[in-house]
Amino acid sequence: MQWKCHVKAVSAAAPRAPIKPAPGPTIWQLRSVPLTLLAVLAGLFALQAAGALFVPLLLGLMCSYALTPLVKHMVRWRLPRALAAALLLTSMVSGLGAIGYGLADEAAAMMEALPAAAQKLRRSLDDQRSQGPPGTIETVQKAATELERASQGGASPAAARGVTKVQIVKPGFNVKDYLWPGALGLATALGQATVALVITFILLTSGDTFRRKMVKIAGPRFGQKRLTLQALEEVDALIQRYLLVQVFTSALVGAATWLAFLWIGVDNAAMWGVATFALNFIPYLGSLVVTAGAAMMGFVQFGSLETALLIGGVAFAINSVEGYVLTPWLSSRASRMNPLAIFVGVLGCGWLWGIAGLFLGVPILLTTKAVCDRVDELKAVGELLGD
């Protein structure tokens, strides 16, 4: 009895504290969501407007990542770093120039055959349309005309009295209208390539200076410096592996295209191999350009739609095996990335910077994932980008 009274006394002396509900989102947190979205959109449009600055800079960074191991090997041979970088870049530019000069005649012959190819293809399609049964669009148009005539009492609609009939004639194709924009685009591309080459040379000659500066400004604590150094090393390794995979698969696809076209008997098979090698660095778009161009030139050469479809199908099959089997397998061994995230990211970079953005999309995503995996506030983004 005494024990029960003691328990009651204790419970009466110490009442239970009420449970407070979990605090909800504050007004500032609710307001920060649209502000964040506006900031992201403003940043995207700023990146798009400053593409002339960012594209050469990112291309130079990628080339420096790819060529740094070769420069280090040349430095081990007692060559100064600046001389090694200059020799490497000069040899690469000279090699590309020699390849372009060797294939200039074949490329000129293909460009001269393009108007004849388009005209021949149009004639063939017109002949098949006139000889074959009417298509769906023609049938629907004819039915609509008959219904309109029946609704007007069987008479064709006549023009109102006093109204002059006007016929709009489209202007003919004038190549001069396209030469000046094309020349401006070529000059812009050459200027960006020159700037990227200069940035590559500066980064190659600087060595590890950029990395040391990034580690120095990372923060005062040792843990921050260590995380920054690990992220930079992972970015180096990921981009170098990605570029190695791209060079290997592009060379393989170019060689397979050259041998397949040589076996079929396509003219300028070597040029098609080089073009496939170069365009394979552009995700998704490069394979479509090669397939369509090969089919058109095959139709010009052989004059048969079946042969043209065979050539285009061979090119598409080679690029599909590389794009959907070989490259994903090699890329998964190099880095764990979500295919959907890669596709969306590449499309987004292509929207920002065009063809150069398609080429830079995957390295930008690799760098973003390496950084997000080491920052606690951004680990959710790294998880979305991961496989």
Salt bridges, closest charged atoms under 4 A:
ASP126 OD1 - ARG129 NH1 3.00
GLU234 OE1 - ARG374 NH1 2.27
ASP236 OD2 - ARG211 NH2 2.02
ASP373 OD2 - LYS369 NZ 2.92
ASP376 OD1 - LYS379 NZ 3.42
